[in-house]
């Protein structure tokens, strides 16, 4: 919107406005706009959520030290989503189709989290959407995104080939060439693609959701992960950088860098109010939206596997829950961890909440830096 006004219209009359055509300028402005919005609207959001009695419910089986957090305003993820959407619309080229797919995913997964949060708050106890309802809603959202990507693929604007870290030549294609062109066999060619897309997006959304259990933990890791994705998106859209690093270049995808930068700015602004002791929580509306957005960016720029390292702590948190539940069911009630997700395990070992948070941030930063370092290790 501002990009269209300042660059496409006014730069013909004011030559200095050509600076707004540079992606680096708009990335910085989007980041600062998102940060400013989150910081400015934060106090109003806290008051509004408090007035509506949208307070966090604490599970009885959770750590005892967390019970004092009961009643802290939740659904602060609405602030995060707004602080991402507004700067993206202001500073991105809205004729770019990748921007709309990213926004669709952010709002789609965020809507699922909003319905879940709202249902919990209205019932005044830790209920909401069931696990199956949330899962299938996420699958449906991912399928819609996948369909949009296939439409782009048909127009040669998207690749279904996967980049595999450490392997230069191994680049499997998710679309299987059908044995025949008959109506019944041709749709089967899309099955691996849809399964993979759903796994990445739903897995990413749920991983961030499971990590959101300590003040500032999930949002701090999101700053690191989205910062790494900003760098990856930029080099993937740059002809020389993508060729040098042997990345799958997504032409005209540079606008996604603005979306990623908005996530960084919005996350920084939200962390101001979410750091220990938190003044508000993001709720499922925030964690699912952010996780879904992270997965969608990875899918668009073909770095789905590298996302495992960029969001390494998120992955470990999700794996700890899977292992804990599996062990409990298969080993007759025996547990691997004192409590899951794994951040609660370290709390149970006696670590202070702030120590767990900072150490997980450090580990997340190391994993993200390792992920970026692998770009040349092929």
N, C-alpha and C positions, 0 to 999 in steps of 0.2 A: 504494500500500500504506500508506505513512505518511499520505498525503492522506486515505485512507478512514478510518484510525484517528483521526487528530488532528482532522480537520474534520467528517467525516460522522458520527462516533460521539461523540467526547469533547467537541466544542464545545457540545453540549447541556448538559453538566455544568460545563464550564469555558469561559465566554463569551470569554475572551481567545484561545482557540484558533480563533476565527473568522478570525483573520488568515491561517490556512493555506488559507482558501478563495480568497484573492486570488492571481491569476495572477502578479503581480509578486513577491510573497513567495516563491512556489514556484519561480519562475525563478531568483531569487537563491540559494535553497537548493540547487536542482539543480546550478547552476554550481559552487557551493562544494563540494558533495558529490563531484562529478566530479573537481574539482581535487585535493581531499584524497585520494581513492582512488588517483589516478594517482601522486601524490607519495609516498604511503605504500607502495604496492605496487611501485613502480618498482625499488628495490634488490633486492627478492625476485625480481622478474621477470628482472632482469639476471643474478642468480646462477643461477636455474633454467635460463635459456637457455644460459648458459655451461657448466653441468654437463652439459646434453644435447648440447653441441657444436653448437648451432644458430648457426653463424657465417656471416656474409655472404660470398658468393663475389663476387669482383670480376672483371668481364670484361677479357680481355686487351686488347681494342680500346679500352677506356676510358682516361681520363687517367692518366698514370703516377703522379701524386701521390695517386691514390686507392688504389693497391695496398697502402699501409700500413694501410688500413682493413679488409683481409681478416681474417676471423675475428671481427669485432665482432658481438656477439649481434644476431640479427635475429628477425623475427616478434613484435616489440614491439607490433605492432598489436593483439595479443590484449589487451594492457593498455588500449589505447584503447577497444576495443569494450566491454570489461567496464565501463570507467569511464563509458561512455555509457548502457549498458543498465540498470545498477543504479540510478543516480539517476533515470532516466526512470520505472522501475517504482515507485520509492519515492515520487516527488513528483507524478507525473501521475495524472490520473483515468483509470484503466484501462478504464472503460466507453466511453471515446472511441475510435472506430474508426480515426481517422487515426493515432493513436499506434501501433496495432498494424501498420498498413501501413508506417509509417516504420521500425519495428523489424524487420519482415519484410525490407524492402529492405536495411537495414544488415547483418543477419545473413546474408542471401542472398548479397550481393556479397562480404561478408567470408569466407564459406565457400569461395567460388571461389578467393579469394586464399590462403586457408589451404591448400587442396589443392595449389595451385601451389607455394607456399613449401615445404611438407612434401616434395613430390616432388623439388624441387631439393636439399634438405638430405639426403635419403636416398640420392640418387645421387652426392652429394659433388661435383657439378660443375654448371655453369650450365645445367641442364636442368629440366624440369618439364612443365607442360601446354604443348602447342603453342599457337601463336597462334590457330589455328582453334578448338581446344578451348576456350580461354578465352573467345573471342568468342561462340561459340554458347551457352556456359553463361551468359554475361552476357545474351545475347538472351533466353534462356529465363527467366531471373530477371525481366527487365524485362517480358516478356509476362505473367507471373503477376501482377506489380504492376498492369499495364494492365488485366487481367481484373477484378481487385479494384476498380479505379477505375470500370470500366464498371458493375459491380454497384451501386456508390454512385450513379453517374449515373442508373441506372434508378430509384433511390429519391430522386432529386432532391437528393442530398447531395454532388454533385460536378458541375462544369461542364467541358465539353470546348471551351469558347471560349478563345481565346488573347488575352492582353493584349499589345499591341504598343507599345513605348515610342515617345513623341513623337506617336502617333496616337490621338486620343480616340475617334473613331467606328469606326475600322477594327479589328474584332474577329472574325476568321474562326473558324468552327466546324470542328473536326476531324472531326466526324461528317457524312458526306455523306448527304443524303436520297436513298434509292434510287428509281429510276424506277418500279419495281414492288415489291410486297410478297412476291414469290415467294421460295422457299427459297434459290434459287441466286443471286439478286441482292442480297438484304438483307445478308448477311454482308460484302459489299464495302464497305458503309458504314463499317465499322470499320477498314478498311485504313489510311487516312491517320492515324487516331488511333494505331494500334499502331506504325506506322513512326516517327511523331514521338516517341512515348514511348520507344521503343527507342533512337532516336538521342540523345535527351537523357540518358537514364540511362547507357547504355553509353559515350557520349562523355564524360560527366562522370567516370565511374569510371576510364576509361583515361587521361584527361588528368591526373588527380591522380597516378595510377600512374607516368606518364612524368616528372612533375615531381619525384618523390621520388628525387633523385640527389645532392643535397648536404645536409650536416648542417643540419637544421632548416628547410630551404627549404619543403618541401611542408606541413609542420605549421604553420609560421608563417603561411603564406598561408591555411591552413584556419581559423586563429583569426580572421583578417580576414573571410574569406568567410562563415563560420558566424555571426560577429557581425552582419554585414549581414543575413543571412537571419533571425536572431532578431528584428531590428527590423522586417523586412518581414512576417514571420509575425504579429507582434503587431498591426501596423496593418491587415493583411488580415483579421484576425479581429474587429477592433473596428468596430462599426457606424458610428460617427461619423467615425473616421479613414478608413475604407475609402470611405465616401461622399464625403468631402471630397477625397480623392486620386483618386477615380474608379477604385478597384481592385475586382477581382472578389472579393467577400466570401465567404469559406468559413465558414459558420456553424459554431460549436462547434469551430473549429480552433485555438483559443487554446492548447490543450494541446501543440500542436506547438512552441510557443515554449519549453517545458520541454525538449523533445528537442534543439532547437537550442542552448539554453544549456548543456546537458550536453556537446554537442560542443565548445563553446568551452572549458569547464572541463577536459575530458579532454585537449584539444589543448594547453592551457597546461601542464598537469601533465606531459604527455609531452615537451614542448619542453624542460623542465628537464633531461631526460636525453638529448635528441636534439640539443641545441645543440652547436656546434663546440667541441671535437672530440667527436663523438657517442659515448655509452656504449652505445647500442643503436639499431637501425634498426626502422622500423615494418614493413617487408616488404610484400608484396602484400596480406596479410590486412588491414593497416591502410589502405593507400592505396586499395584497391578498395572497402573498406567505407565510408570517408569520402567518396570520390567518388560512390559510389552513393547515399549518404544525402543528399548535397548536391543531386543530381539529383532525387531523390524529393521533397524539400521544395519545390523549384522547381516541380515538376509539380503538387503538391498545392495550392499557393497561387497557381498560374497565373502564375508569373514565370519561365517557361522561357527566354524571350528575354533578359530582364534578367540571367539567370545568366551569359550570355556576358561581361557587363561585370563582374559581381561576382567571377567566377573568371577574370578577363581573362588573368592570367599563365598559369594552367592551359591556357587556350585557345591562347595563343601557343606554349607548349611543345609541345602536340600538333600544331599547324600546322607548327612547325619540323621535326618528324619526318616528317610527310606530305610536305612540300616537299622535304626532303632525299632521301627514298626515291624520290619521283617524279622528281626531277632525275637521280638516279643511274641510274635505269632508262631514262629517256627521252632522256638526253643523253650516253649512252655512258660512264658512270662519273664524270661531272662533278658536283661537289657545290656547293651554295649556301653552306653553313656549314662551318667547319672541323671541327665535330663537332656532332651532334644527340643529345638535345634541346638547345635553344639555350643553356641555362646552361653546358653544356660548351664551347660556342663562345666564350663570354666568358672562360672559364678558359684556353682555347687562345690567346686574345689577350693573356694575361698578367695578367688580373685575379685577385686573391687570392680564395680560396673565400669567406671571410667578407664580402668586398666585394660579390661577386655576390649572396650571400644577402640582405644588408641592402638593397641597391639594388632587388632584385626585391620585397622586402617593401614598400618605399616605393611602387614602381609599383603593386603590388597594392592598397595602401591607397587610392591616388589613384583607381584604377579603381572600387573599391567605393564610395567617396564619390560619384563621378560617377554611378554606378548609382542610388544613393539620391536624388541630386539630380534625376534624370530623372522622378521620380514626379509632379512638378508641372509638368514641361515637356511639356504635351500640347495 
